[in-house]
Amino acid sequence: SRHPGAFQWAKRKRISFDRALLHLNPDKLRPGDVVIGMLPVHLAAQVCARQARYFHLAMDVPYECRGMELSMDDMSLFSARIAEYRVESIP
């Protein structure tokens, strides 16, 4: 993630990770890797196609707050949570 609030929120929730990336290159993923983030659907599909696991950082952000940089407190207020998804591209 490129969002400081997301790192602070993860730390508060004791979510551990090996490394943080500002940009994900799906070609570097291996089967069994775990990706946590807020990826566009086409990148999430690439993660899953490489047999890695995708956990989405989901939030219920009100319209007036979209596009804003959120703090960890904002994220908690907007019910931030991690949920696993399997995304598939259909030709």
Secondary structure, DSSP 8 states (H G I E B T S, - for coil): ---HHHHHHHHHTT---S---SS--GGG--TT-EEEE---HHHHHHHHHTT-EEEEEE----GGGTTS---HHHHHHTT-EEEEE------
